Amino acid sequence: MNEVPTDRVEQARSTTPIAARMPFGDIDVSFDDSVLVPRPWTLAQATWARDLLDGLPAGPVLEVCSGAGHIGLAAVHGSGRRLVQVDQDETACAYARENAAAAGAYVDVRCGPMDRALRADESFVLLVADPPWVPTAEVSRFPDDPVLAIDGGEDGLDVARTCVAVAARHLLAEGAALLQLGSDEQVARLAPELSAAGLVVAEVRGFDGGAVALLRPAPARLA
């Protein structure tokens, strides 16, 4: 969980928690310190998602563990794609709705567990996920971050496993998923879950703040 440059954040006058606003690609996003502060490096995930959409068929986009909604919003900005965002934190969902309205985007924000927030018949052409990936024993290393937003369970991958299961149920056969984790080693440790879900790792890109894996349906699933 890397630091956010203070010169990128415009602090607003507010009662605690402190409200803030910052640019994120072509949009501006609002948040406060009770939710995970947007990391500028994660714009790379949004940009990759936007590039993928140019080659994907028509269909909506799903973002899970969406937080303030900045990654998904930047991904669909200007595309006309419908976006569904899911987070279990009420404050994060409120900011996601505010940021969607400010960006003029059509976004369906749902607050609750990702594996219960979607109808069984809903399908998406692209899934974007930024789950918490810090092992529970290490969350104290990041005292400024909300525990709910960074605690990924004993090995850091509990929530990521749920993201993979959601992708297995709701990703179109021609679709793709972008999963953000802490490292390519964490991506490799998800191999059993990815295999069971019928997904393969097509590419992993490493960044100073983490790694993003491109997941595609396995050839057998496409047949």
Salt bridges, closest charged atoms under 4 A:
ASP26 OD2 - ARG50 NH1 3.54
ASP108 OD2 - ARG82 NH2 3.56
ASP108 OD2 - ARG110 NH2 2.90
ASP121 OD1 - ARG119 NE 3.24
GLU122 OE1 - ARG110 NH1 2.78
GLU122 OE2 - ARG119 NH1 3.70
GLU138 OE1 - ARG141 NH1 2.89
ASP145 OD2 - ARG39 NH2 2.95
ASP155 OD2 - ARG161 NH2 2.62
ASP158 OD1 - ARG161 NH1 3.29
GLU193 OE2 - ARG161 NE 2.85
GLU203 OE2 - ARG205 NE 2.94
